[in-house]
């Protein structure tokens, strides 16, 4: 698992195993955390549900919207495209 926490020096990333997290993940310190699984060598990567071209097209089509829900969705699309 990885965690980003805010310190007086700024944001810091810390990597842990789930077992070692323990008290290190206290709410006042926590900003966000995530878990990932390393792919097995030689195993083919799963194909995405939609490709980046479709996501980019949708992102562009939402550029002029003023509706809060659509603007929030466009933000999430931007995060997906940054991966």
C-alpha positions in Angstrom: 0.0 0.0 0.0 1.1 3.6 -0.5 0.0 6.6 1.5 0.4 10.3 1.0 0.5 12.4 4.1 0.9 16.1 4.8 3.9 17.1 6.9 5.3 20.6 7.7 7.7 20.0 4.8 4.9 19.2 2.3 3.3 16.0 1.0 5.3 12.8 1.5 4.6 9.3 0.0 5.1 6.3 2.2 4.9 2.7 1.1 3.8 -0.1 3.5 2.6 -3.7 3.5 -1.0 -3.9 4.8 0.3 -5.7 8.0 2.8 -3.0 8.8 0.3 -0.1 8.4 -1.0 -0.4 11.9 -1.1 3.0 13.6 0.8 4.7 10.8 -2.5 5.5 9.1 -4.1 7.8 11.6 -6.8 10.1 10.4 -5.2 13.5 11.4 -2.1 12.5 9.3 -3.8 10.8 6.4 -4.4 12.5 3.1 -5.1 9.5 0.9 -4.0 5.9 0.4 -4.3 3.2 -2.2 -3.5 -0.4 -2.9 -2.1 -1.9 -6.0 -1.1 -5.4 -7.2 2.1 -5.8 -9.2 1.4 -7.7 -12.5 2.9 -11.1 -12.8 5.8 -11.3 -15.4 4.7 -12.7 -18.7 0.9 -12.2 -18.0 -0.8 -10.2 -20.7 -2.3 -6.9 -19.5 -6.1 -6.7 -19.5 -7.5 -4.5 -22.3 -9.3 -1.4 -21.0 -13.1 -1.1 -21.3 -12.6 2.1 -23.5 -9.5 3.4 -25.1 -7.8 6.7 -24.5 -9.1 8.2 -27.8 -12.7 7.8 -26.7 -11.9 9.3 -23.3 -10.1 12.3 -24.9 -13.1 12.9 -27.2 -15.5 12.9 -24.2 -13.1 15.1 -22.3 -13.0 17.6 -25.2 -16.8 17.6 -25.6 -17.3 18.5 -22.0 -14.9 21.5 -22.1 -17.6 24.1 -22.5 -20.1 22.7 -20.0 -21.1 24.8 -17.0 -23.2 22.1 -15.2 -21.4 21.2 -11.9 -22.0 17.4 -12.3 -20.5 17.4 -15.8 -17.6 19.5 -14.8 -16.9 17.1 -11.9 -17.1 14.2 -14.3 -14.6 16.0 -16.7 -12.2 16.3 -13.7 -12.4 12.6 -13.1 -11.8 11.9 -16.8 -8.7 14.1 -16.6 -7.4 12.0 -13.7 -8.0 8.8 -15.7 -6.2 10.2 -18.7 -3.2 11.2 -16.6 -2.6 7.5 -15.6 
